[in-house]
Amino acid sequence: MSIEIIYVFAVLLLVVIFFAFEIFPVDKIAFFIIVSLLLFGVISPEEAVSGFSNSATITVLCLMIIAIALEQNGIINWLANGLKRFKTLPVLLLIPVFMTISGTISAFISTTAVVIVFIKILTELSIKYNIPRSKLLLPISFAGILGGSCTLMGTSTNLIVNSVAAKFGAERFTFFEFSEYGLIFLAIGIVFVTLTSFLLPWDTSNNLNKEYELDQYLTSIEFDASSELIDKKIMDTFLFDDPGISLLKLTRNGISNKSPGKYITLRKGDKLLLSCNMDSLVKIKDTEGIIINNYKVSNDQISEDEENSNEFDSKQNAFVELLMLPGAPLLKRSINELKGKMINGGLPLAIKRRKNIQNVKDKLLNTNPDRIKLKVGDRLLVEVPKDRLADFSTIDNMAVLQEHTSYASVPNYKKVLTLCILLTVIGLAASGVLTILASSLTGCFLLLMFNCTELSKVYQNINWEIIFLLAGMIPLGIAMNNSGADVWVSTQLLELISGKQPTIIIGLIFLFTMLLSGIISNNATAIIMTPIAISLATASNLPLKPFILAVLFSANFSFFTPLGYQTNTLIYGLGLYKFKHFLIIGGMLSIILWIVASLLLGNMLPDA
């Protein structure tokens, strides 16, 4: 093993660790990959930046623009709104119906965009018709992933595998070339998830107050001179007696106490980081002399500063949850930074962090409360005047999780035109008249030409982290080829599976790729595993297509963890599911799909 191979594996190991434990944001990991490989000389400067001009990266960017236009013009919402017609069906029938709709739409539209709209609609249905979200969101996410695997444009992973494979001399896939396999996997997923849906929790709490009692919010408070709690021990205040409040950290004069004891006497200027439920938060807000996240709270009035004091009657206000989605304008901003900048007149009160593989409490205790920044999947609690509720539906990339959700009015001609452009893109790509890159570029041009979207909106709403991830991971695939790491891995695997049936070889590739995609992103997994699979097929004198398809499908099928696929991460962050729901239901589904896929793809090999 050469020093170059060792170095590439070292970089790869660090990348897996960074992804698995979310040590750095995706964009920083991408730049780490590029720079570390470039400085060591494993790739040339041109190869280091080749990911930004790669056809898969540009295609994914174009499809994102099309998805943004579809959502802005209400097309996805219009398609998903058909769900409301099925509101009277029993849950056991709702699950396969919703999964079929989700899978069908996701075959042609970004799975993430589809699931985001489903989250909004199901939240409304759960409030109005008592439909349990927890019985439906995980199945919808799984179906979206399976549906996205049915066509070449269904998911970015398919485009990446197709692009990387083409660079290694493999024949490019056509639009519907592997759809028959994808439909089989989708059907299996719908049947299995429906039958095992009894293992999913039953979400009976459709009231914000009830929900918050079960799901703690994180906020910080400060005491001013008028507070009655000054000079009192913590044990003598309601902060200690209230079971809905947990004190996480006390900061005094810049010094933090990570375990504030009950005998500590509160002083003016003390800052407390705490988690609390909705009732306790309201109680804190109504307590004289407490500042919540730099908003001074007194009985019925909140003022931002002395010259901008205004009536803020809590009886005329409502609490609104804002779910942070990819591209949300508030991402990477703390509540402190939102002071005076919250849109539509709402006051931010608290943050609910999405669940994370890390020890959340330890992470929070080491963070300045004012610097806790919003990430995708987090929820921001906002107090807003009731007459401004409808305005919140216009916020880009933030789902309003409450019953007043509405959508901005869009002229019907724009809806029809946008849908026609989508169908044109699909038709051109599916018929082979244009490549999927050329057809998606044409679609973007038409959307801009006919004012179905604006570049200003596109710049704000694009999930640039995915673009940088692709741009950073593609050079890693090149480095594996330049250093011979892919050949070395395939050689070791070939020795391990020597004498095994081709079907078993396919099965091992599928299994390893699927396990890796549960730890890091599916796109990163595809870039890493495609060269290895091709090298293994070449060394074994076997056709490339089954091996490439094994990577394509298995990189998407990370159902056993909420970490590998973005839609799973989003619904996990809502707090409706525990890790075990993905591990048990997703794990069993993954095993079934692994066996079926191994047999189907193995049947494509000689002597199978």
Secondary structure, DSSP 4 states (H G I P E B T S, - for coil): --HHHHHHHHHHHHHHHHHHHT-S-HHHHHHHHHHHHHHTTSS-HHHHTHHHH-HHHHHHHHHHHHHHHHHHTTHHHHHHGGGGGGTTS-HHHHHHHHHHHHHHHHTTS-HHHHHHHHHHHHHHHHHHH---GGGTHHHHHHHHHHHHTSSTTS-HHHHHHHHHHHHTTPPPP-TTTTHHHHHHHHHHHHHHHHHTGGGS------SHHHHHHHS-EEEEEEE-TT-TTTT-BGGGSHHHH-TTEEEEEEEETTEEESS--TTPBP-TT-EEEEEE-HHHHHHHHTSTTEEETTEEEETTEEESSGGGEEE--GGGEEEEEEEE-TT-TTTT-BTTTTTTT-GGG-EEEEEEPPP-SS-HHHHHHTS-GGG-B--TT-EEEEEEEGGGGGGGGGSTTEEE-STT-------HHHHHHHHHHHHHHHHHHHHTSS-HHHHHHHHHHHHHHTTSS-HHHHHHHS-HHHHHHHHHHHHHHHHHHHHTHHHHHHHHHHHHTTT--HHHHHHHHHHHHHHHHTTS-HHHHHHHHHHHHHHHHHHTT--HHHHHHHHHHHHH--TT-SSSSHHHHHHHHTTS--HHHIIIIIHHHHHHHHHHHHHHHHTTSTT-
